[in-house]
Amino acid sequence: MNFEESIKLITRGTEEIIPLEDLEKKIKSGRKLNIKLGIDPTAPDLHLGHTVVLRKLKNFQDLGHNVILIIGDFTTLIGDPTGKSKTRPALSADEIKKNAQTYKTQAFKILDEKKTIIKYNSEWLSKISLEELIKISAKFTVARILERETFSQRLKTNEAISLHEILYPLLQAYDSVAIKADVELGGTDQTFNLLIGRDLMEKMGMEPQVCLTMPIIAGLDGKQKMSKSLGNYVGIAEDPKDIFGKLMSIPDELLRQYFILLTDFKEDEISGFFERYKNPKDIKKILAFEITKMYSSEEEALKAKESFETAFEKRTFPKDAPVYKWPYENENEVWLPKLLVDLGLLKSSSEGKRLISQGAIEVDEETVTDEKFVVKKGDHRLKVGRKMFLRIY
């Protein structure tokens, strides 16, 4: 790619580049740049929200630059206070190691493993002496660190801030010094950390890194950020049918952003979809198929699409629905919510009652409306919620 094409690829979907002119200067130099992304393995699985930054990292990789994925095994022992109203609970070394391995495996669904440099920041942070840490700390004022939104909010509400949390941005910044980063990527919630890295490099007489931030995408509810804890996420290691089905449920207003940040379609192609198809559902199918294919295969994506259409459009019962055996020896009929709980499909009978009141359970293609509905032993087809199908005999 020429310079203009490279900049267009890099800037696509970005929230902020600080400063853009420095990035342009680095690209024009013609040298291979060190592109940094640091991740703290606080949880084992990646979702589509994580892939936004990973895909931008892949853009740099495709342009021939050195992509350096830093596993924050040392900084995870502290815990990034970003967005946290309380100190993070500490993880054990074994938990961190296990999560890191899963992160790498899933990250390589996006990055080229052979061209990705993996570094663990314990390689250098565990060797910093107390004297060196004091010298690094002396380069910043307490007031500068407390500018961080998380800290300022906690001060206002008299929530405790531990001393080790104040050290976190300095240690993450030192990662940039250790690898001589030219560009560091992160979500918009990481802007403060990235800027501290830029400041520290400059204070240590190095060419400062460029900070590139990517948007935080909303989850399936269209309101809060995608998060496993909120249940509004799409995991990239999930079953292809679940990936496809979840993406078909997103609010229409998320479509364009998801196309830009989560696929490789060109912007004129994306605009073409919105001009060609008037029903957002048809556009969602394109999005869902493309993303499902990216994290499984074209064959699996086709199966997922067909399964979705069979279940929700053709209104026929899926042939591959799981089959359960009647779980009782001495009972020939049982209350429907109890049956679903005993099969391990619902957490509580109250959840079953709620689904019945919402008209969200069907038995043999008939919507159940009576909360006291009893299922008799026999061959039955059940639909629970929007996506759960099963047979019981």
N, C-alpha and C positions, 0 to 999 in steps of 0.2 A: 504494500500500500504506500501511496505517497503521503506527504505530511498532512494535507487536508483530510484525506480519507482516514488516516490514523486518529487525528483529533476528533473527527466526527464519531468514530467508533467509541473512543474513550469517553467522550462527553455524553453519549446517549444515555438518557435516564438519570444522569447524575444530579444530585441535589446541590452540591457546592464543590468547587475546586479552589483551594487556597494556597498560593495565588495561581490563577490560570496562566499568567505570563511566564511564571517559572516552569510550569509543566511544558509549555510550548518550547521554551528554551532548551529544556532537557531532551525533548523529543528531537528537536532540530540538531542536537549535538551528534546524533547518529550512533551513540554508544548504547550498549545494553544497560538498561536501568535496573536497579534492584527494587522490586515492587513487593511491599510488605503487607501481609494480613496476619494479625494476631488473633488467635481464638483461645478462649479459656474453656476447657472441656468440663463444664459444670453439669452437663446432661449428655446422655448417650446418643440421642437421635437428632438429625437435622431435618428441618421442614423448609418449605418454599421460601419463608422469610429469610432464612440463612443463605439461600442460594443467590439472592440478589447481589450480595457482595462477591460471592465466589464466582459468579458469572462475569462480573466486571474484572476480576482477577484473571479469568480465562481470556478476556479480550487482550490484556497486556501480554499474556502467554502466546497468543496467536500472532502478536506483533513481534515476537522474538525476544522479549525481555525476560530477565531472571525473576521468576515468581518464587517468593519465599513465604511459606506457610509456617508461622511460628505457633507451636503448641505451647500454651502458657501453663506448663505443668508447675512452675514455681509460683507464678502470679495467681493461679487458681487456689493455692494455699491461703492467699489473702482474701480473694474474692473481689471482683469489680463492683464498687458501690454504685455504679451507674443505674439510675432509676430506682434505687432501693431506699425505702424509708427506714430500714433497719439493717444492721450488720448482717452480712450473709453467713449462714452456717458453714463451718469448715468441712471440706471433703477429705477423706483419707487418701493416702498415696495410691492405694490399690484402686479406689474408685476413679481417681484421675487417670491412671494408666489405662484402665478398661474403657473409659469414655473416649480417651484420646485415640485409641485404636479404632473404635467405631466411627469417630469423626473422620479419620483419614480414609477409611474404606468408603464412606459415603461421599466425601469430598471428591474422590477420584471418579465419581460418576460425572463430574463436571470438568475437573482439571486433568491434564495429561500427566499421569503418574511419573513417567520417565523424564519429564521436563520440570517437575516440581521439586523444589528444594525444601525439605522438612527440617526444621530446627526446633529444639526444645529450649525454652529460655532458662531452664535450670543450668544449662551449659555454662552460662556466664553469670547469672544472678546469684547462684549458690556460691560463687567464688569471690563476690564483692566483699571486701573487708569493711569493718566498721568505719575505718578512716575514710575509705572511698565513698561510703554511703553518706557520711557527714558532708563531704565535699560536694556531692551531687545535690544534697538537700539544701546546701547553702546558696545554690544558684536560684532558688525560688523563695518568695516570701509566703508566709502563712496566708496572708490576705489573697495572694494570687490563687492558691489552691482552694481556698474557701469560696472563690468566685463560682466554682462548680455548682450548678443548679441543685444537684442532689444535696450537697452539703448546706447550701444556704437555706433550703427548705427545712432541713432537719434542725438547723439552728433556730429557726423561727418557731418550731413546734417543740423545742427543748428535747429532741431525740438525740441520743448519744452518738458521737462520732469517735470511733476508735482510732488510735494513733496509726495503726497499721493500714487503715483505709486511706489516710492522707498520703502514705507512702506509695500506694498503688499506682497513681498516674506517673510518678517518677520512675518506678521500676519498668512500667510499660514503655515509657519514653526511652529508657536505657536500651531496650530491645532495638530501637531504631539506630542508636549509636553503635551497638554491637555489630549490626549487619550492614551499616552504612546505607541506610534506606534512602532511596531517591523519592519514592512515593509510598505513602501509607494509606490503605483503604479502611473504611469502616462505615457503619450506619450513622445516621445523623445523631444518634444518642452517644456516639463516640467522639464527637467533634472536640470536646475539651481535651480528652486524652491525646488525640492526634496533634493538637496544637501544642501541648506540653512537649511532645516528642520533637516537634519542629523547633521550639524554643531551646530545648536542651542541646540539640545538635549545634545550633548557632552559638550558644554560650560556650560550647566546647571547641569552637573554632572549625566546625565542619560545615559543609554545604547543607543547608536545612532541607528537610524533606517537604514535598508537596502533600497537602492533606486533601484527599478525595472522599467525599461522603455520598452515600446512597440512601434513598428514601427507605423508611420503615413501612412495609406494606401492611394494610389492614387484613385481618383474618376473614374467615368465611361469614362472619356477622356483619362485615362492612363497617364496623365501628372501632373496635379496639385492635391493637397491633396483633399480628399473628403470633400465637403463643400456645404451647402445649398445655400449660397450666390452665388456660382459659378454654381449651377444647375447641378452638376455632382455627385449627391448623391443618395443613396437608403435609404429611411426612413423606420424604422422598423414597423411603424404604417400605412404604405401605403397599398393600396388595393393589395392583393396577386398577382393579374394579373400584376400590375405595378412592383412589386418586381421581379417577374419572368422575365418579358419582359426586364427590365433594366439590369438585370444580364446577359441576353443573348447577350447584346450589348457590354460587356466589351472587351477590347483588349486581345488577346490570352496570351500576356506576363504577365497578372495579375492573370491568373488562379491559378498557384501553390501558390502564396502568399495568395490569397483569401481562398483557401482550408485550408491552415495552420492556418490562423488567424481567420477565420470566421466559421469554422466547427469543428466537433469532429472526423472526419475521421483520422485514424492513418496514419503515414507517408508512411508505406508500402502499404496501401490501395490507397493512393493518387498516388504513383508511379505506382501502378497497372493500374489505370485509363489511365495514359499517355501511358503505354505500350499496353493496350488493344485496345484503340480507337485512330485511326490515324487522325480523323477529330475533331478539337478542339470544334466544335459545339456540338458533343456528350458529351464531357466532361463538357461543360458549362451547359448542361441540368441537369447533375447530381448535379452540384454546385447550380444552380438556384432552383432546386426542394428541395434540402436539406435546403437551407437558407429560402426559402418561407415557408416550413413546420415548421421550428423553430419558426417563428413569426406569424403563423396563425394556420394551422392544416394540416394533411396529405390530408384530403379531399379537402381543399381549394387549396393546392399545386397541386394536381392532376387536378383540374379544370383549374388552371392557365396554367399548362403544355399543357393540351388539347386545351385550347383557343389559346395559342401561336402557336401550331402546325397547328391548323385550319387556323389561319390568315396568317402565314408566310411560311408554308410548303405545306399544302394541297390546299392553294390558294382559299379557300372557304370563303364566307362571314359569320362572326360570328352570330349565332342565337340570341345572347343576346345583339347585338349592340343597343345603345340607339336610340329612335325614336323621331324625332322632327316634329312639325306641321309647315307648311308653314307660315312664320311670317308676311306676308303682306296681307292686305285686298284688296288693289286696284291695285296690280301689279301681273301679271301672268308670268313674267320673270325678272330675276335680274342678275347682274354681279356676278360671282362666289365668288371673294374675299369679296364683300360687304355682300353676304349671310352668309359667314362663320363668318364675324365680327358681324353681327346682331344676329347670333345665340349664340354669346359669345364664339366661339371656337378659334378665333384668335384675337389678340390685334389690328391689323391694316390691311388695305387692301394691304399695301406694303409687309407685311409678306406673304399674300396670293399670290401676284405676284411672290415673291421669291420662294415659294414652287412650283408654276406652272413651273417656269423656270428650277427648279431642277427635274421636272418630278415626283414630290412627291404627286400629287393629282390625284385621279381616280374618275370618275363618271360612275356608272354602268359598272365597270370593264374596262373602257377605260381611258388611261392616258391622262390628259388634257395638251395640249401643247400651246394653244392660251391664252395669258394673258387677252384677251378680252372675254373669254368664258362666255356665258350666260346660266343660268339654268332656264328651263321652269317649271312652276308649275306642279307637278305630283309626282308619286312614284319613288324615286331615292335612290340608294345606293352609299354612298361616302366613300372614304378612303383618309384621310388627314395625311401626314407624314407616319411614319412607324407603328404607333400603334393606330391611331384614326379612328374608324369606326362608321358610323351612317347612319340611314335611315331618309328620309324626305318625307312627303306627303302633 
